[in-house]
Amino acid sequence: MVASSGRWRNLGAAAGAATAVLFAIFDVYQWAAAYASDHFHNDFTFYYVAAKIGLGQGWSSIYDLSLQQAQLDMLGSGIKVAELARYISPPPVAWLALPLTPLPYAAGYWVWSALLLAALAGTWYLAAPGVGRARIIYLAAAVGWLPVIYGLQLGQPGMFVALGVAGSYALLRAERPLLAGLALGLLALKPQLAFLAPLALLAARQDRAFLGSVIAVGALAGASALALGFDGLGAYEARLSFAASVPVNHELTLAYLLGDAARPVQVVIAIWTLVLAYRLRRRGIEWIYVCALVGGMLATPYVHLDDLAMLGLAAWLCLRAKGPVWIWIYLLAGVLAVEGEPIWGPVPVIAAELGAVVLLSVAAFTSRDVLTLPQIDARPLELRPRR
């Protein structure tokens, strides 16, 4: 019976590995094909342009749309500034691209892509479950998952944020809380991806980790404000206000279902997420970050498909916690809901996120620990204590 069970597990692992590798190969091919058809159709183009503007005209000018258009024309991109084609990221993203500006655009793009792949590998190394070669399956599955490959194709900095969160988790496990908080400084690149993580650490009574995050994020925010000045800050606020009015920017948020009524609901979810982080803090460090990532994705007013890669990080952390079989089944359903979002739309994705919050709530407010596997007494029956 044991041999049969092991055989089925091995067959399942082999099937999963083959599927993950095939999807990864296909996605990498799609990435290469997209770049070959149009070198400039990605978000790195705008980071590169913003860095050049900052270098030449000053950082307070990086949100000037006319200067962005002039730089796009100088690149020969053929891109026209539009509602989804403009630089609106925080200044640290342009600073990160600054060392690449002496390079030709194509070389800069591939160096940036290599850095993103390194961040993915680092995130996998720090957060993926399993041991030995079996962990490679999770890396292949990540490359084969739509949000991850889409983010890599666009050159989005989301993978750097994921690395920061994974690094924070690993450092907190290693009992280095201040460094764990400092690692969250990478949130400054794209805050909406994990903005609840510092507050979840505070709610879970990880005070030193929270302090570290305040120092890191605060320093980068202060440096950004100084670099932009009053005029630059005003232009940045105008770009963010405009982005908030673009419907596609919140199609994967609760606003898709609730419209303007979503905002107070999102505030409630954010607060509830912090309550869950407090309640689950003793079940394992993983659950602090899972609450922050899942609840944060529901609470943020701005989500694109590539941003959902953070849910994959949350799934890895769930699996590291060695939960029961039902967690595996639910996570697989969620992964498939996200993978098929271009086909069946955002409702299954939002439903999966809401379902995850409900399950975390049940676990947080029940005496029975439904998030971890029960301990099995492996001693022979005659040696077990009588009850």
CORBEL-V385760 format. One record per helix or strand of 2 or more residues. SS is the DSSP state (hx for helix, st for strand). FROM is the first residue (numbers start at 1). TO is the last residue. If there is no record, write none. Layout:
ss:from:to
SS:FROM:TO
SS:FROM:TO
This chain:
ss:from:to
hx:2:37
hx:44:57
hx:59:61
hx:65:75
hx:91:98
hx:105:127
hx:132:143
hx:146:154
hx:158:173
hx:177:189
hx:191:193
hx:197:203
hx:207:244
hx:247:250
hx:255:279
hx:285:299
hx:305:320
hx:325:339
hx:341:344
hx:347:364
hx:381:383
